[in-house]
Amino acid sequence: METTATILHADLDAFYASVEQLLDPSLRGKPIAVGGGVVLAASYEARAFGVRGGMPGRKARELCPRLIFVGGNFSHYQQLGDAAIKVLDDFTPVVERISIDEAFADVAGCTHLFGSPREIATAIRGRVRAELGLPISIGVARTKHLAKIASQVAKPDGLVVVEPGTELAFLHDLPVSLMWGVGPATRARLAEIGVETIGELARTHSGALTRLLGPAAGEKLAALSWNRDPRKLQTKRRAHSAGAQSALGQKPAVARVIVPTLLHLADRVASRLRAKNRPGRTVTVRVRFADLSAVTRSITLEQPISATAMLAEIAGDLVRGVLAEHPREKTISLLAISVSHLEESAELQLDLPLGLADEKRRPGSQKGLARFGADRAIDKIRQRFGKQAVGYGTVALEAARSVPDAFRELAEKEL
């Protein structure tokens, strides 16, 4: 581990909402939300009323009657996000972008040019504000995990530097919800054993964490609670999987809900795989129930796939298997599909016409080739006339479409 704090985590504040307030000055200082049926992002003025991303629009309006909804300027989001990351690039080549609005940077090699890490972070914040008109918070620490937590503590529009020797004192008083990998479900489980702060987590016996969270998650969180994070920045990252999910609210676990939603998700995932010519062998689904508990199932195939209908059907089998194992669960709140074990320009092994029952799910069969050909035709039509020009014969749920695909694409990593 480095002996000085040189890792920066820069995070644009309430990015989508801040962009809308930048584009329309009349919205500044007012509670706004990007979206409609679902809140995609909320300004800090709206967050003060409890409005959060992912919240149904109806609930958001109940919490904040004066809430202003805006549709979203997705091209501006990409443009301004790229411009903000470019400011980091001007100080150091060691930049790891992890989303449209946040990135890590290691400034160890450029302090002789631009000053201390604190001075560099201050200069970055000043340039982003002056050149783009956007607020950005930065955390500085020796590790990636602590730098990210520091940037969250710095929000909104602040700077926090965690110097060596003060790290555990800073870290252990903070809530576990700030840790990377602690979502609502994990936070609730930890609360059941009286763990609410990172310090309490650090003092919890490793065996208890393993029993509660499993070996991998338990060991990882225990290490992070003591600021043990050896990860280096990765300046050239490519995603090892492609996935998509739809938050459904509270929907019955029946075919009329599941089938169109999975087809919508499979369309999003498979089209990305085809665009990069990176089919995958492992299909994973996640089903979240009404109580926010979730079950994951996966299958690894003989040949990699990237056909939409093929992926949707395989995912459907996995979801039905989950529901069969949990007969008491009648309501679902989320469905997700991901494909991993991606291959580069995989050679397709053709199948003999043996009349196998699963022939239409085999990429090298006559039916499999026909499905892939249909997908390619759809891809070409969409490239010329837009994604809404043609679909797959069924309409996904409004819940699945309430988040525009343009918004989802901003969060997708490069394959």
C-alpha positions as CSV (number, residue, x, y, z in Angstrom):
1,M,0.0,0.0,0.0
2,E,1.2,3.5,-0.8
3,T,2.5,5.5,2.2
4,T,0.8,8.7,1.1
5,A,-2.8,9.4,0.0
6,T,-2.6,9.8,-3.8
7,I,-5.8,8.1,-5.0
8,L,-8.6,10.4,-6.0
9,H,-12.2,9.4,-6.4
10,A,-14.1,12.2,-8.3
11,D,-17.9,12.0,-8.4
12,L,-20.2,14.6,-10.1
13,D,-22.9,15.6,-7.6
14,A,-26.5,14.6,-8.5
15,F,-25.2,14.5,-12.0
16,Y,-28.3,14.1,-14.2
17,A,-30.3,16.6,-12.1
18,S,-27.4,19.0,-12.0
19,V,-27.1,19.0,-15.8
20,E,-30.8,19.8,-16.0
21,Q,-30.4,22.7,-13.6
22,L,-27.4,23.9,-15.7
23,L,-29.4,23.7,-18.9
24,D,-32.4,25.5,-17.4
25,P,-31.4,28.1,-14.9
26,S,-35.0,28.5,-13.7
27,L,-34.7,25.0,-12.1
28,R,-31.8,25.9,-9.9
29,G,-32.5,25.7,-6.2
30,K,-35.7,23.8,-6.9
31,P,-36.6,20.1,-6.2
32,I,-36.4,18.4,-9.5
33,A,-36.4,14.7,-10.6
34,V,-35.3,13.3,-14.0
35,G,-37.9,10.7,-15.2
36,G,-41.6,10.3,-14.8
37,G,-43.0,6.9,-13.9
38,V,-39.7,6.2,-12.1
39,V,-37.3,8.7,-10.6
40,L,-34.0,8.3,-12.5
41,A,-32.2,11.0,-10.5
42,A,-33.1,13.6,-8.0
43,S,-31.5,17.0,-7.1
44,Y,-30.3,17.6,-3.6
45,E,-33.3,19.9,-3.0
46,A,-35.6,16.9,-3.8
47,R,-33.5,14.5,-1.8
48,A,-34.1,16.6,1.3
49,F,-37.7,15.4,1.1
50,G,-36.7,11.8,0.8
51,V,-36.9,11.5,-3.0
52,R,-34.4,9.0,-4.4
53,G,-33.4,7.4,-7.7
54,G,-35.4,4.3,-8.5
55,M,-38.5,5.5,-6.6
56,P,-41.9,5.4,-8.3
57,G,-42.9,8.8,-9.5
58,R,-46.2,8.7,-7.6
59,K,-44.4,8.2,-4.2
60,A,-41.9,10.9,-5.1
61,R,-44.8,13.4,-5.6
62,E,-46.3,12.4,-2.3
63,L,-43.1,13.1,-0.5
64,C,-42.5,16.4,-2.4
65,P,-45.7,18.0,-3.8
66,R,-43.6,20.7,-5.5
67,L,-41.4,18.3,-7.3
68,I,-40.6,19.2,-10.9
69,F,-40.2,16.3,-13.3
70,V,-38.0,16.7,-16.4
71,G,-37.6,14.3,-19.3
72,G,-33.8,14.1,-19.5
73,N,-31.2,15.4,-22.0
74,F,-29.2,12.2,-22.5
75,S,-26.8,13.5,-25.2
76,H,-25.8,16.3,-22.8
77,Y,-25.2,13.8,-20.0
78,Q,-22.6,11.9,-22.1
79,Q,-21.0,15.1,-23.4
80,L,-20.6,16.7,-20.0
81,G,-19.6,13.5,-18.3
82,D,-16.8,13.0,-20.9
83,A,-15.6,16.6,-20.4
84,A,-15.4,16.2,-16.7
85,I,-13.3,13.0,-17.0
86,K,-11.1,14.8,-19.5
87,V,-10.1,17.3,-16.7
88,L,-8.7,14.4,-14.7
89,D,-6.8,13.2,-17.8
90,D,-5.1,16.6,-18.0
91,F,-3.4,15.9,-14.6
92,T,-2.6,12.2,-14.8
93,P,-2.8,9.4,-17.3
94,V,-3.7,6.9,-14.5
95,V,-7.5,7.3,-14.7
96,E,-10.0,4.5,-14.2
97,R,-13.5,5.6,-15.2
98,I,-16.2,3.5,-13.6
99,S,-19.3,5.2,-14.8
100,I,-20.4,8.2,-16.8
101,D,-20.0,10.6,-13.8
102,E,-17.3,9.1,-11.6
103,A,-13.7,8.0,-11.9
104,F,-10.6,7.2,-9.9
105,A,-7.2,8.9,-10.5
106,D,-3.8,8.2,-9.1
107,V,-1.7,11.4,-8.9
108,A,1.4,9.9,-7.3
109,G,3.4,10.5,-10.5
110,C,2.4,14.1,-11.1
111,T,2.7,15.9,-7.7
112,H,6.1,17.4,-8.8
113,L,4.1,19.1,-11.6
114,F,0.9,20.1,-10.0
115,G,1.4,20.1,-6.2
116,S,0.1,17.9,-3.5
117,P,-2.9,15.6,-4.0
118,R,-5.1,18.1,-2.1
119,E,-4.0,20.9,-4.4
120,I,-4.6,18.7,-7.5
121,A,-8.1,17.8,-6.2
122,T,-8.8,21.5,-5.5
123,A,-7.7,22.4,-9.0
124,I,-9.8,19.7,-10.6
125,R,-12.9,20.9,-8.7
126,G,-12.3,24.4,-9.7
127,R,-11.9,23.6,-13.4
128,V,-15.0,21.4,-13.5
129,R,-17.0,24.2,-11.9
130,A,-15.5,27.0,-14.1
131,E,-15.5,25.2,-17.4
132,L,-18.6,23.0,-17.1
133,G,-20.7,24.7,-14.4
134,L,-21.1,21.5,-12.5
135,P,-20.4,20.6,-8.8
136,I,-18.0,17.7,-8.2
137,S,-17.0,16.0,-4.9
138,I,-13.6,14.4,-4.5
139,G,-12.2,12.0,-1.9
140,V,-8.5,11.4,-1.5
141,A,-7.0,8.4,0.3
142,R,-4.4,5.6,0.0
143,T,-6.9,3.0,-1.2
144,K,-9.7,3.0,-3.8
145,H,-12.4,1.9,-1.3
146,L,-11.5,4.7,1.2
147,A,-11.2,7.3,-1.5
148,K,-14.7,6.4,-2.7
149,I,-16.1,6.6,0.8
150,A,-14.4,10.0,1.3
151,S,-16.0,11.4,-1.8
152,Q,-19.4,10.3,-0.5
153,V,-18.7,12.1,2.8
154,A,-17.6,15.1,0.9
155,K,-20.9,15.5,-0.8
156,P,-22.3,17.8,-1.9
157,D,-19.6,19.8,-3.7
158,G,-16.8,19.1,-1.3
159,L,-13.3,17.7,-0.8
160,V,-12.2,15.2,1.9
161,V,-8.6,14.1,2.2
162,V,-7.9,11.1,4.5
163,E,-4.3,11.2,5.6
164,P,-2.4,8.1,6.7
165,G,-2.6,7.7,10.4
166,T,-6.2,9.0,10.5
167,E,-7.8,6.3,8.3
168,L,-9.4,4.0,10.8
169,A,-10.5,6.8,13.0
170,F,-12.3,8.3,10.0
171,L,-13.6,5.1,8.7
172,H,-15.0,3.3,11.8
173,D,-17.5,6.0,12.8
174,L,-19.2,5.8,9.4
175,P,-22.4,3.8,8.6
176,V,-21.8,0.4,6.8
177,S,-24.2,1.6,4.0
178,L,-21.3,3.7,2.6
179,M,-19.2,0.6,1.9
180,W,-18.8,-0.6,-1.6
181,G,-21.0,-3.7,-1.9
182,V,-23.4,-3.0,1.0
183,G,-26.8,-2.6,-0.4
184,P,-30.2,-2.5,1.4
185,A,-30.3,-6.3,1.8
186,T,-26.8,-6.6,3.3
187,R,-27.3,-3.6,5.5
188,A,-30.5,-5.2,6.9
189,R,-28.7,-8.5,7.6
190,L,-25.9,-6.7,9.4
191,A,-28.4,-4.7,11.4
192,E,-29.9,-7.9,12.6
193,I,-26.7,-8.7,14.5
194,G,-26.2,-5.2,15.7
195,V,-23.8,-4.0,13.1
196,E,-24.5,-0.5,11.9
197,T,-21.1,1.2,11.7
198,I,-18.0,0.2,9.9
199,G,-16.2,0.0,13.2
200,E,-18.8,-2.5,14.5
201,L,-18.3,-4.5,11.4
202,A,-14.5,-4.5,11.9
203,R,-14.9,-5.8,15.4
204,T,-17.3,-8.6,14.4
205,H,-15.9,-12.1,14.4
206,S,-15.1,-13.3,10.9
207,G,-17.0,-16.5,11.5
208,A,-20.2,-14.6,12.2
209,L,-19.8,-12.6,9.0
210,T,-19.2,-15.7,7.0
211,R,-22.3,-17.4,8.3
212,L,-24.3,-14.3,7.7
213,L,-23.0,-13.2,4.3
214,G,-21.1,-16.1,2.9
215,P,-17.3,-16.6,2.7
216,A,-16.5,-14.3,-0.2
217,A,-18.6,-11.3,0.9
218,G,-17.8,-11.8,4.6
219,E,-14.0,-11.8,4.0
220,K,-14.2,-8.9,1.6
221,L,-16.2,-6.6,3.9
222,A,-14.0,-7.5,6.8
223,A,-10.9,-6.6,4.9
224,L,-12.4,-3.3,3.7
225,S,-13.5,-2.4,7.2
226,W,-9.8,-2.3,8.2
227,N,-8.9,-0.4,5.0
228,R,-7.2,-3.4,3.4
229,D,-7.7,-2.9,-0.3
230,P,-4.8,-3.8,-2.5
231,R,-6.5,-3.1,-5.8
232,K,-4.7,-0.9,-8.3
233,L,-6.3,1.4,-10.9
234,Q,-7.2,-0.2,-14.2
235,T,-6.8,2.3,-16.9
236,K,-8.1,0.0,-19.7
237,R,-11.1,-1.9,-18.5
238,R,-13.5,-4.0,-20.5
239,A,-16.6,-5.6,-19.1
240,H,-16.4,-9.3,-18.6
241,S,-20.1,-9.6,-18.7
242,A,-23.2,-7.9,-20.0
243,G,-26.4,-7.5,-18.1
244,A,-29.7,-5.7,-17.7
245,Q,-32.4,-5.5,-15.1
246,S,-35.9,-4.2,-14.6
247,A,-37.4,-3.0,-11.3
248,L,-41.0,-4.0,-11.5
249,G,-42.5,-2.6,-8.3
250,Q,-44.8,-5.3,-7.0
251,K,-45.9,-7.6,-9.8
252,P,-47.5,-11.1,-9.7
253,A,-45.0,-13.9,-10.6
254,V,-46.9,-15.0,-13.7
255,A,-46.1,-15.5,-17.4
256,R,-47.7,-12.4,-18.6
257,V,-45.3,-10.4,-16.5
258,I,-42.2,-12.5,-16.8
259,V,-42.1,-13.4,-20.5
260,P,-42.2,-9.8,-22.0
261,T,-39.9,-8.5,-19.3
262,L,-37.3,-11.2,-20.0
263,L,-37.6,-10.6,-23.7
264,H,-37.0,-6.9,-23.2
265,L,-33.9,-7.6,-21.1
266,A,-32.6,-10.2,-23.5
267,D,-33.0,-7.8,-26.3
268,R,-30.9,-5.2,-24.5
269,V,-28.2,-7.7,-23.5
270,A,-27.9,-9.7,-26.8
271,S,-27.8,-6.7,-29.0
272,R,-24.8,-5.4,-27.1
273,L,-23.1,-8.8,-27.5
274,R,-23.7,-8.9,-31.2
275,A,-22.5,-5.3,-31.7
276,K,-19.1,-6.3,-30.2
277,N,-19.1,-9.9,-31.6
278,R,-18.7,-11.2,-28.1
279,P,-21.2,-14.1,-27.4
280,G,-21.2,-15.6,-24.0
281,R,-21.5,-19.1,-22.5
282,T,-22.9,-18.5,-19.0
283,V,-26.5,-17.1,-18.6
284,T,-27.4,-15.8,-15.1
285,V,-30.8,-14.6,-13.9
286,R,-31.7,-12.8,-10.6
287,V,-35.2,-12.8,-9.2
288,R,-36.0,-10.4,-6.4
289,F,-39.2,-11.0,-4.3
290,A,-41.5,-8.6,-2.5
291,D,-39.4,-8.7,0.7
292,L,-36.3,-7.7,-1.3
293,S,-34.7,-11.1,-0.9
294,A,-33.2,-12.3,-4.1
295,V,-32.3,-15.6,-5.8
296,T,-29.7,-16.1,-8.5
297,R,-29.4,-19.0,-10.9
298,S,-27.1,-19.7,-13.8
299,I,-26.3,-22.2,-16.5
300,T,-23.2,-22.6,-18.7
301,L,-23.8,-23.6,-22.3
302,E,-21.8,-25.8,-24.6
303,Q,-21.6,-22.9,-27.2
304,P,-21.6,-19.2,-26.6
305,I,-24.8,-17.4,-27.6
306,S,-25.9,-13.8,-28.6
307,A,-29.4,-14.5,-30.1
308,T,-32.1,-12.5,-28.4
309,A,-34.9,-15.2,-28.4
310,M,-32.4,-17.9,-27.4
311,L,-31.3,-15.9,-24.4
312,A,-34.8,-15.0,-23.4
313,E,-35.9,-18.6,-23.4
314,I,-33.0,-19.9,-21.5
315,A,-33.5,-17.1,-18.9
316,G,-37.2,-18.0,-18.8
317,D,-36.3,-21.6,-17.8
318,L,-34.0,-20.4,-15.1
319,V,-36.7,-18.0,-13.7
320,R,-39.3,-20.7,-13.7
321,G,-36.9,-23.0,-11.8
322,V,-36.4,-20.3,-9.2
323,L,-40.2,-19.9,-8.8
324,A,-40.7,-23.7,-8.5
325,E,-38.2,-23.8,-5.7
326,H,-40.0,-20.9,-3.9
327,P,-43.7,-21.8,-4.3
328,R,-44.8,-19.4,-1.6
329,E,-43.4,-16.4,-3.4
330,K,-46.2,-14.9,-5.5
331,T,-44.8,-11.5,-6.1
332,I,-41.6,-10.3,-7.8
333,S,-40.0,-6.8,-7.7
334,L,-37.1,-7.2,-10.1
335,L,-35.8,-9.4,-12.9
336,A,-32.3,-9.4,-14.2
337,I,-30.3,-11.2,-16.9
338,S,-26.5,-11.3,-17.4
339,V,-24.3,-13.1,-19.8
340,S,-20.6,-13.9,-18.9
341,H,-17.7,-16.0,-20.1
342,L,-17.7,-13.8,-23.2
343,E,-15.6,-14.9,-26.1
344,E,-13.8,-12.9,-28.7
345,S,-15.0,-13.6,-32.3
346,A,-16.0,-17.1,-31.4
347,E,-15.9,-19.6,-34.2
348,L,-19.3,-21.2,-34.6
349,Q,-19.5,-25.0,-34.6
350,L,-22.2,-26.1,-37.0
351,D,-24.6,-28.8,-35.9
352,L,-25.8,-31.7,-37.9
353,P,-29.6,-31.8,-38.5
354,L,-30.3,-34.4,-35.9
355,G,-33.8,-33.2,-34.9
356,L,-32.8,-32.5,-31.3
357,A,-35.4,-31.1,-28.9
358,D,-33.3,-28.1,-28.1
359,E,-32.3,-27.4,-31.7
360,K,-33.7,-23.8,-31.7
361,R,-31.4,-23.0,-28.8
362,R,-28.3,-24.3,-30.4
363,P,-26.4,-21.5,-32.2
364,G,-25.0,-23.9,-34.9
365,S,-28.3,-25.5,-35.9
366,Q,-30.4,-24.5,-38.8
367,K,-33.0,-22.9,-36.5
368,G,-30.3,-21.3,-34.4
369,L,-28.7,-19.8,-37.5
370,A,-32.1,-18.5,-38.6
371,R,-32.7,-16.8,-35.3
372,F,-29.3,-15.2,-35.4
373,G,-29.9,-14.0,-39.0
374,A,-33.2,-12.4,-37.9
375,D,-31.4,-10.6,-35.1
376,R,-28.8,-9.3,-37.5
377,A,-31.6,-8.0,-39.8
378,I,-33.2,-6.2,-36.8
379,D,-29.8,-4.7,-35.8
380,K,-29.3,-3.3,-39.2
381,I,-32.8,-1.7,-39.3
382,R,-32.2,-0.2,-35.9
383,Q,-28.9,1.2,-36.9
384,R,-30.5,3.0,-39.8
385,F,-33.9,4.0,-38.4
386,G,-33.5,3.9,-34.6
387,K,-34.1,1.4,-31.9
388,Q,-37.9,1.9,-31.9
389,A,-38.2,1.1,-35.6
390,V,-38.6,-2.7,-35.0
391,G,-39.0,-5.1,-32.1
392,Y,-39.6,-8.7,-31.2
393,G,-43.3,-9.2,-31.5
394,T,-44.3,-8.5,-27.9
395,V,-44.3,-5.3,-25.8
396,A,-42.5,-5.3,-22.5
397,L,-44.2,-4.1,-19.4
398,E,-44.5,-0.3,-18.8
399,A,-42.4,-0.9,-15.7
400,A,-39.6,-2.3,-17.8
401,R,-39.9,0.7,-20.2
402,S,-40.4,3.4,-17.6
403,V,-36.6,3.9,-17.6
404,P,-35.5,5.0,-21.1
405,D,-33.0,2.8,-22.8
406,A,-30.9,6.0,-23.5
407,F,-30.5,6.3,-19.7
408,R,-29.6,2.7,-19.3
409,E,-27.0,2.9,-22.0
410,L,-25.1,5.6,-20.1
411,A,-24.4,3.1,-17.4
412,E,-23.2,0.3,-19.7
413,K,-19.5,-0.6,-19.6
414,E,-17.5,-1.1,-22.8
415,L,-17.5,-4.8,-23.9
